């Protein structure tokens, strides 16, 4: 799920000894993740499988009409403009910086669980619905813009870690932390312990602990990048033309920072990375959805990025949308919006 809760679903068919009527039993197992979130999903799945499936399907489709999507978009804008907590005093800035420093310190710990907690903290600090607006904006600038130009150590640590995770699929000091990872346990009960992640580029020969941690890192990294883009391109200014120019400069500066980082590390840039994630929609639709959201914002504000995605990735976006039609409605919705942006540019 998007919340990194792993659920295994099994369907069992039973034939009664007295009748020929077949019955289907649904079994759900939580393999990892938050128990409360799992039970919320389980309740919805079991309701859909039970006699209340008709009402469940009706309520689901009622919330996915175009009118409902437009209403949710307008409600989101209203939330940003009227409901978000904003603080301008010096104490709030100090508290925001302290929160960012704590997240940066966690990213420098020598334990994977601490680093995962640091990434989770950044996903919260860049989400205006979970923190005050000024904190979200300051953290977003640290992620996208200020890392290489600010004197504050936390900003450079955060940006370097995020770009390494998203673009390079590794941590900045990976060699030192890999020595402390546990070796394979041949008595592990998980059937796919040895094969998990073995086919993914960059993960071959790495331990299962590393694969699980990197899977979480990448998901949080994509979420943080989208949150930061969303926050920095959302403004309260009444001058729409000036706001649009500022948003374009934000995106262009981020693309330049990403380009310099990729050339320094001989890796692909952020556009190629996000497009690759969309192309892997069949295997990881949640990451593809986050990458598609980021590409939509970038393509709306950068003509260079838009032309490149049209040339290199239009077919990839179309295929991901088709996969979403079958497997993931949110993926279909996100890729559909990205496709519309690209089609408008074509015309």
C-alpha positions, 0 to 999 in steps of 0.5 A: 500500500502507499503506507508501506503496509504489506498485505497478503490476500488468499482466496480459498474455494470450498465445496459443501459435502451436502450441496454442490454450492461453492463458497469462497473464503477470503484470508488477509495477512499482515506481513509488515507495516502499521496494524491500524492501517492494515485493519482499515484496509482489511475492513474495506476488502472484506466489506467488498467481498461480503454481501455489502459489496454492492454498496461498497462499489457504489460508494467507491465510484461515487468518489471518483467522478470528475465532479468529485475530483474537481471538488477535492482539488478546490477543497485542497486549494482552500485548505492551503489558503485559509486553514493552514497554520502560519507563523512569522515570529522568530521562535517558529523559525527556530523551531522549524530549524531545530526539526530540520536539524533533528531529521538531518542528524537521524540521516547521519546515524549508523543504523538503518532504522534511525535513517528510515525515521529521518526520512519519515520525519522529512515526509512529515515536515514537507507535508503542510497538512501535518506541520505548519506552512512555514516549516513545510516551506523551509524544509522543502527549500532545503530538499530542493534548493538550499542544499548546495548554497546554504551555510547550514549543515542540515540543508546540505545533508538532507539534499545530498541524502535525498538525491542519492536515494532517488537518483542513485539508489544508494546512501552517501556513506553506504560502504560504511553502513553495509558492514554492519548489516546482518548476513543471510539467515538460512532458517528464515521462514520467508519463502522469497527471502533469498530472491527478494530484490535479486532481479532489480538493478543495483540490488544484486548481491545485497542482503535482504535487510538492505533491500527492504531498507532501500525500498522504504528509502526510495518510497519516502524519497519520492514522496518528499520530492513531490511534497517539496515541489507541491509546497514550493509551487503553491503560493498565496500571492494574488499576482498570478503572472509573477507567481507563475514566473517564480514557480518556473524558476523554482523548478528550473533551479531544481533541475539544474541542481539535479543535473550538476549532482548527476554529472558529478556522480555519473548518474542519470538526472531526476527526469530520467529517474522519475520516468524510470519509476513511471515505467516500473508501474507494473512492479511498484505502482505506488512509487510510479504514482509519486513519480508521476505527480512530480513529473506533472508539476515539473512538466507544467512549469518547465518547457524543456522538461516537457519536450524531453518527456514528450520525446522520450517518455510519452509511450511510457506514461501511456503504458503506465496509465493502461496498467493503472486501469487494470490494477491501480485507479490512483495511478491511472488518474495521475498518469492521465493528468500527466498525459493531458499536460503533454498532449496540450504541449503537443498541440 
